[in-house]
Amino acid sequence: MKNIGQMMKQAQQMQAKMEEMQTKLADVIVDGQAGAGMVRITLNGKGEVKRVKLEKAVVDPEEIEVLEDLLIAAYNDAKGKVEAQVAEETQKLMGGLKLPPGIKLPF
């Protein structure tokens, strides 16, 4: 019974740390870019778009498809950076505990 009590206590501590990490993620800012920096998208740690910056040179009505592709590439770049940072923070939090494949925390 003592082990169950310790496990419950550890689970509660882990939950508190996860909640703290989720709160901190809103403050994380990550920039993604495409087209040699001509398109930039800023995300917070929760993956919410906070800013889109376009250089005038990429805003050509005749090349709208190129701009769309650059926006997608910049978003994916930023999202990959956010996911890497979340994974790193989660790994620190878990203290090396390995999770089964497919389980993503904190989302």
Rosetta silent file (secondary structure, phi, psi, omega in degrees, C-alpha in Angstrom):
SEQUENCE: MKNIGQMMKQAQQMQAKMEEMQTKLADVIVDGQAGAGMVRITLNGKGEVKRVKLEKAVVDPEEIEVLEDLLIAAYNDAKGKVEAQVAEETQKLMGGLKLPPGIKLPF
SCORE:     score description
SCORE:     0.000 S_00000001
   1 L     0.000  -29.684 -179.495    0.000    0.000    0.000 S_00000001
   2 H   -63.074  -39.240  179.249    2.900    2.335    0.638 S_00000001
   3 H   -63.424  -38.989  178.888    3.945    2.127   -3.024 S_00000001
   4 H   -64.116  -41.202  177.626    0.473    3.112   -4.205 S_00000001
   5 H   -62.557  -40.768  178.120    0.561    6.162   -1.952 S_00000001
   6 H   -67.083  -39.937  178.685    3.952    7.165   -3.342 S_00000001
   7 H   -63.902  -40.699  179.079    2.736    6.653   -6.906 S_00000001
   8 H   -64.645  -41.430  179.043   -0.303    8.843   -6.267 S_00000001
   9 H   -64.024  -43.910  178.421    1.885   11.555   -4.785 S_00000001
  10 H   -63.604  -39.399  178.396    4.250   11.382   -7.765 S_00000001
  11 H   -63.500  -40.572  178.182    1.294   11.529  -10.170 S_00000001
  12 H   -65.859  -41.002  177.896   -0.016   14.652   -8.438 S_00000001
  13 H   -64.351  -41.828  178.915    3.413   16.283   -8.593 S_00000001
  14 H   -62.674  -42.008  179.361    3.702   15.393  -12.282 S_00000001
  15 H   -62.848  -42.263  179.005    0.255   16.864  -12.962 S_00000001
  16 H   -63.437  -41.468  178.789    1.203   20.113  -11.210 S_00000001
  17 H   -65.943  -38.362  178.738    4.423   20.327  -13.241 S_00000001
  18 H   -64.384  -42.114  178.583    2.513   19.682  -16.494 S_00000001
  19 H   -63.429  -40.289  177.760    0.059   22.462  -15.682 S_00000001
  20 H   -63.948  -42.283  179.747    2.959   24.812  -14.951 S_00000001
  21 H   -64.364  -40.968  179.430    4.629   23.855  -18.232 S_00000001
  22 H   -63.155  -37.952  177.685    1.424   24.470  -20.203 S_00000001
  23 H   -65.262  -42.630  179.811    1.144   27.933  -18.670 S_00000001
  24 H   -66.506  -29.878 -178.613    4.754   28.698  -19.587 S_00000001
  25 H   -60.841  -30.659  178.883    4.203   27.521  -23.175 S_00000001
  26 L   -63.839  -24.540 -179.122    1.959   30.504  -23.847 S_00000001
  27 L   -88.898  -12.890  179.697    5.013   32.718  -23.238 S_00000001
  28 L   -74.490  131.586  178.983    7.303   30.812  -25.624 S_00000001
  29 E  -120.871  128.511 -177.990    7.703   32.628  -28.950 S_00000001
  30 E  -131.829  134.761  177.466    9.082   30.856  -32.024 S_00000001
  31 E  -103.625  136.534  171.099    9.636   32.240  -35.529 S_00000001
  32 E  -117.276  151.164 -178.895    9.377   30.162  -38.674 S_00000001
  33 E  -143.178  160.996  176.743   10.449   31.403  -42.060 S_00000001
  34 E  -149.988  164.584  178.840   10.420   30.555  -45.748 S_00000001
  35 L    61.200   44.768 -179.801   11.660   32.115  -48.946 S_00000001
  36 L    55.841   37.676  176.771   14.966   33.205  -47.398 S_00000001
  37 L    86.184    4.571 -179.476   13.112   35.049  -44.641 S_00000001
  38 L   -74.821  -20.749  175.514   10.679   36.848  -46.933 S_00000001
  39 E  -125.734  124.534  179.474    7.774   35.141  -45.150 S_00000001
  40 E  -129.701  138.495  176.162    7.838   34.861  -41.364 S_00000001
  41 E  -128.641  132.148  179.047    5.276   33.409  -39.005 S_00000001
  42 E  -108.041  127.954  176.751    5.484   33.731  -35.226 S_00000001
  43 E  -118.677  154.077  168.608    3.817   31.114  -33.020 S_00000001
  44 E   -90.844  177.517 -176.378    3.546   30.804  -29.281 S_00000001
  45 L   -64.925  -13.170  177.474    4.372   27.551  -27.538 S_00000001
  46 L   -94.111    2.318  178.162    0.791   26.384  -27.871 S_00000001
  47 L    86.038   11.273  179.475    0.975   26.637  -31.655 S_00000001
  48 L   -85.068  132.780  178.512   -1.171   29.772  -31.918 S_00000001
  49 E   -71.621  126.374 -179.451   -0.209   32.182  -34.714 S_00000001
  50 E  -108.503  -24.208 -177.340    0.781   35.515  -33.199 S_00000001
  51 E  -161.366  144.555  172.322    2.197   37.328  -36.228 S_00000001
  52 E  -127.370  128.009 -179.034    2.631   37.033  -39.984 S_00000001
  53 E  -124.844  125.642 -179.809    5.262   39.198  -41.702 S_00000001
  54 E  -121.428  134.821  171.051    5.557   39.418  -45.494 S_00000001
  55 L   -77.463  144.738 -177.602    8.174   41.230  -47.540 S_00000001
  56 H   -57.068  -31.712 -176.810    6.576   43.296  -50.315 S_00000001
  57 H   -62.499  -25.367 -179.168    8.480   41.351  -52.958 S_00000001
  58 H   -90.749   -4.540 -179.325    6.452   38.172  -52.283 S_00000001
  59 L   -96.559   83.179 -179.729    3.091   39.918  -52.569 S_00000001
  60 L  -123.008  117.240 -178.462    2.498   39.588  -56.298 S_00000001
  61 H   -56.596  -24.811  179.602   -1.105   38.999  -57.464 S_00000001
  62 H   -80.107  -14.609 -175.884    0.264   36.931  -60.349 S_00000001
  63 H  -122.328   37.435 -176.296    2.140   34.619  -57.955 S_00000001
  64 H   -59.131  -37.753 -179.279   -0.499   33.998  -55.262 S_00000001
  65 H   -64.274  -35.952  177.249    0.193   30.227  -55.253 S_00000001
  66 H   -64.157  -44.828  178.242    3.860   30.836  -54.461 S_00000001
  67 H   -61.134  -42.531  178.481    2.874   33.034  -51.506 S_00000001
  68 H   -60.191  -43.701  178.722    0.454   30.375  -50.268 S_00000001
  69 H   -63.699  -40.210  179.521    3.214   27.760  -50.421 S_00000001
  70 H   -66.087  -38.037  177.432    5.621   30.072  -48.578 S_00000001
  71 H   -62.799  -44.026  178.983    3.042   30.691  -45.826 S_00000001
  72 H   -63.157  -44.454 -179.635    2.572   26.961  -45.359 S_00000001
  73 H   -63.168  -41.948  179.573    6.334   26.368  -45.285 S_00000001
  74 H   -65.501  -41.754  178.056    6.889   29.157  -42.731 S_00000001
  75 H   -62.473  -46.388 -179.450    4.094   27.834  -40.512 S_00000001
  76 H   -63.047  -36.128  176.638    5.469   24.286  -40.691 S_00000001
  77 H   -62.281  -48.415  179.525    8.953   25.564  -39.849 S_00000001
  78 H   -64.652  -42.684 -178.489    7.654   27.380  -36.763 S_00000001
  79 H   -62.676  -40.384  177.373    5.453   24.455  -35.730 S_00000001
  80 H   -61.639  -39.472  178.012    8.405   22.061  -35.939 S_00000001
  81 H   -66.886  -40.212  177.634   10.420   24.356  -33.672 S_00000001
  82 H   -62.802  -46.684 -178.923    7.547   24.572  -31.171 S_00000001
  83 H   -61.620  -38.642  178.536    7.166   20.791  -31.136 S_00000001
  84 H   -65.187  -41.340 -179.853   10.902   20.337  -30.578 S_00000001
  85 H   -68.307  -40.746  177.458   10.868   22.781  -27.685 S_00000001
  86 H   -63.316  -42.398  179.297    7.787   21.155  -26.131 S_00000001
  87 H   -62.394  -41.170  179.269    9.406   17.721  -26.484 S_00000001
  88 H   -63.746  -45.819  179.715   12.578   18.980  -24.826 S_00000001
  89 H   -65.734  -38.955  178.929   10.667   20.537  -21.920 S_00000001
  90 H   -65.198  -40.598  178.720    8.505   17.433  -21.542 S_00000001
  91 H   -61.935  -41.786  176.807   11.607   15.234  -21.482 S_00000001
  92 H   -61.032  -44.161 -178.219   13.088   17.389  -18.718 S_00000001
  93 H   -63.735  -40.892 -176.032    9.834   17.161  -16.792 S_00000001
  94 H   -77.598  -11.143  177.213    9.573   13.405  -17.199 S_00000001
  95 L    62.319   37.036  177.880   13.133   12.926  -15.959 S_00000001
  96 L    87.800   -0.702  178.181   14.032   10.460  -18.681 S_00000001
  97 L   -66.827  125.590 -179.044   10.826    8.438  -18.370 S_00000001
  98 L   -85.908  130.636  176.434   10.092    6.949  -21.799 S_00000001
  99 L   -97.736  153.068  176.974    6.534    7.232  -23.070 S_00000001
 100 L   -61.434  150.290  178.513    4.971    4.766  -25.513 S_00000001
 101 L   -56.498  140.976  177.859    5.156    5.851  -29.181 S_00000001
 102 L    93.940  -15.280  178.913    2.315    8.131  -30.233 S_00000001
 103 L   -87.614  121.863 -179.239    1.701    9.705  -26.843 S_00000001
 104 L  -116.620  127.524  176.583    2.223   13.436  -27.034 S_00000001
 105 L  -117.052  148.789    3.706    2.328   15.627  -23.980 S_00000001
 106 L   -91.833    7.379 -175.291    1.067   18.130  -22.918 S_00000001
 107 L   -91.820    0.000    0.000   -1.557   18.200  -25.661 S_00000001
